[in-house]
Every structure is written in C-alpha cells, then in structure tokens.
Amino acid sequence: MEIRLEHIKKIYAHGNRKLKVLDDVTMNIPSGNFFVIEGPSGSGKSTLLGIIAGLIPPTSGTVSYDKEQITGLDDNGKSVIRNLKTGIVMQDNTLVPYLTVYENVDLPNYIDSLKNKKSKSDNSLVIENLLDEVGLSELKNEFTENLSGGEIKRAAIARALVREPELLIMDEPTANLDRDNVEKVLKLLRRMADKGRTVIIATHESEARKYSDTVVQL
C-alpha cells in the first residue's frame, strides 16, 4: 500500500496557547517500504503516526492510501479501512486482561467474524508461527497480568500482524525489549516489508536503521 501525505499540519490548543506540532509535512511512502521516523520526544512522531492511521485528525492537509483520501472519511469509513487494511501498535499496548496471549492475538479474527456474521476461520497455524517469531510460544496461555512490559509489547505486535495487513503502523515497537527481542521484532518487520507490506514505525532505536529502507527525522 502506498501512503501519501500532503501539507499535513497539526496544532493543539491548550487554553489560549496554540502548539504547532507538525508544520507542512509532505511525503510519499512506497508500497513495501520499511519507513522509520526518528526524532526527539515531543517532535510529533506519535501524532504523525496517529494521523497516518486515521486516529488523529490533522488541522489541515490530506492522507491517502493508494490514492484514496482517508482524511475526508467519517469515523465509520476510517474504521472499516483500519480493520481491513492496517495493523496498529500504539504506545499503550492495550491487551484485553481477561484473555490469554493466544486469545488476544486472535482477537482481530474473532471481531471480524462477528462483524461479518460468519464462522470464525481456523487461524491457529498463523498465530502459532507469530508467537514463535516474537518469542511468546511458551506464554500463549498466560493472562496479561502475568506478563512483563516487553512481553505485552510483543503480544501487541503479533496481534497487529495476525490478519496480514497491507499497512503496519507501530509507535516504539521495540521499547522495553532486550537486545535479542529488539532483533527479533526488527527482523520480523523487515520480512513483512519484503512481502510487500508497508511498515511505518516511530522509534528511538538506532538499530532500526539497519533494517529500514527510508529514515526521516522530525
């Protein structure tokens, strides 16, 4: 999926104060590109990812997926596109606490079956492979309360990948991970890009440069 941002501006209002976070950002992200956004805290990385994902409205400017402009869509239209085409991991790494790791990863498939009123497909092989790739196979039956921050992050990444989305958007996907797991996650994202997925991440992790196609600084 090709992503096009044109003249994106984002201004937050705090009382009488206005904070300009993004100012006229224009960029093109080709399909299959592993695209890394770097920058210090407060530079607008998370805001930019939220705008690309359709979760945060820009003050002005447009975002297009394969030439289809998404900024003009209503919330339902954006939600449909996110469910069909994107896998998203933001910094809160929200998992459902009363579900196991396996059930959390399988949740997008379950929601899809409910929305489309169809029998849920058997995705066990895909899920088992993903859990193995992020190093969580032995924890698949554990609940969230028994996981470390890094394990929760890896489960959230597996969940974002389970439906093989065309676009992956991840905010600090390697935060709280040890060096071995940083490598696992970055290699996994590189493989996704090599399969034609568009991967966009914001990170402080310098190791990501080794696996990326494009690096931009905010």
N, C-alpha and C positions, 0 to 999 in steps of 0.2 A: 504494500500500500504506500503510495506517495503522499507525503504531507506537505502542504504549502501554507506558510504563514505570511500574511501581508499587512504591514503597518500596524502591528499589534502594540497597543498602549494599554497600560493598566494603572489606574490611580485609585488609591484607597483614601477615603475621607475619615478623619478622626476629629470630630468636633469641627472647629474652624480650620483645622490643618489638613492639607492635602499632601499625600505622599505618592510621588510618581515612582512606581516600581519598575515598570517596563516602558521604554520610550522608542516607538517606531521600529519594532523588531520585524524584520522580513527575512525569511529563509526558506529554502526548499530542501526537503529530506527525501531522497530517492527510496524507492521500494527496496527492501533487503539491506538497508544501511544500518549499521550499528553506530548510533549517534549519541555522543557523550556531551553533556552540558556541565561545565565546570564554573566555579565562581565562589567567592566568599559567602559566608552566612549573611542573609539579608539582601543578596544581589538579585533575587527574583526567580531563582531556579524552580522552586516548588510552585510558585504562581504560574510560571510559563508552562510547566507540565500540566497543571490543573486546567489551563486554558486549552492546551492541545487535546486533553481528554474530554473537553466539554463540561467539566465540573465547575469551572470558574468563568464567568462572562468577562470578556475584555471590555475595557472602556470604549475602545474603538479598534477597528481592524477586523480581519477575517481569518478563519482557519478552514482549510479544505482537505478532505480525504479523497484522493483520486479525482480531483476537480469538483467533487460535491461539497459545496459550502455547508459546514455544520453550524456556524455561528448564528445563522438565522433560524435554526430549528427550535421548536419548543422543547420543553423538558422531556416529553414523551418521545419525540423524534430522536433526541440525543441519546436517551436511554436505550432505545432499540438498536442504534448503531453501536453503542458500547457493548451491549450484550452479544451482538452478532460478530463484532469485528475486533474488539480490543480486550487486552488483559492488562489490568492496572494494579500496581502496588504503590500505595502512598505511605507516608512515614508512620502512620498509626498502626499499620499491620493488623487490622481488625480481624480476629477469628471468632467464630461462634463458640463460647466457652463450654456449652453442654454437648458439643460434638467432638468426636475424636479427630486426630490429624487426618486420617483417611477420609472421614466424612466431610471435613472442612474442604479438602482438596476436591472432593466430588460434588460439592455444593452447587457450582455453576451448572453442572449437568442436571441435577435434581430440579433446580429452579427452571431450567429450560423445558424440562418435561412437564412441569406444572403449567407454565405459561402457554405452551403449545398443545396441552391436553393430549399428550402422547405417552406411551410407555417409555420408561427410562432405559436407555441403552446400557449394555454392559461395558463399562469403561475401565474395568479392573486392570487390564494389561497396561494401558496408558498411565493410570495412576501409580501402579507399582513401579513402572520404569521411572516416572518423575520423582517419586520418593527415593528411589535408589540414587538418582542423579544428584539430588540435593542432600543426600546422606541422612534420610529420615526413615528408612525402611523399618528399623528396629523400634521406632516410636510411633508407628502408624495407628496403634490402638490407644495411645495416650491422649488425655484431655489437655486443653490449653494451660490449665493451672499447674501442670507438671512440666511445662516447657520453659527453657531459658529464652531470653530475648532473641538470641540468634536463631534458635530453633523455630520460634514463631515467625521470624522473618523468612526463613527458608520454606516453611509451610505456605506462607502467603504467596511466595514466588511460584511454588508448584501449583497452587490454586489458579493463579493468573495464566498459567501455561496449559491447563488441562484441556481446554477446548481448541487448542492450536490456533490462537487468534492471529489475524493478519498484522496487528499492531500491538506492540508491548510498550507500556509506559511505566517506568519504575523510578521512584524517588529514593535515593540512597539504598539500593538493593543489597549492598554489601556491608551496611552499618551493623555493628555489633557481632561481626563474624570474625573468626580466627583466620589465619593466613590460608590454611588448607581449604576452608569453605569459601573464602573470597575467590580463590582459583576455580573451585567447582562451579560457583554461580556465574562467573565471567565466561568460563568456557561453555557453559550451557547457553548463555545468551548469545555467544558467538555462533554456536551451532544453529540457533534459531534464525539468526540473520543469514547464515549460509543457506538455510532452507527457503529464503525469500521473505521471512518476516521482517518488518521494520521495527527496530529496537531503539527506544529513546530512553536514556537514563540521565538523571542528575546525580552527581557524585563528588565526593572529596577524595575518592580512591584513585591515586595516581596509576595503580596497576591497570585500571580500565583502559588507559591509552593503548596498551599493548594489544588489546583485542578489538579496538574500535576502528571504524572507517573514517569517522569525522569527529573532531573535537572543537567545540566552540566555548568561548569564555564570556560570561556575563559580568 
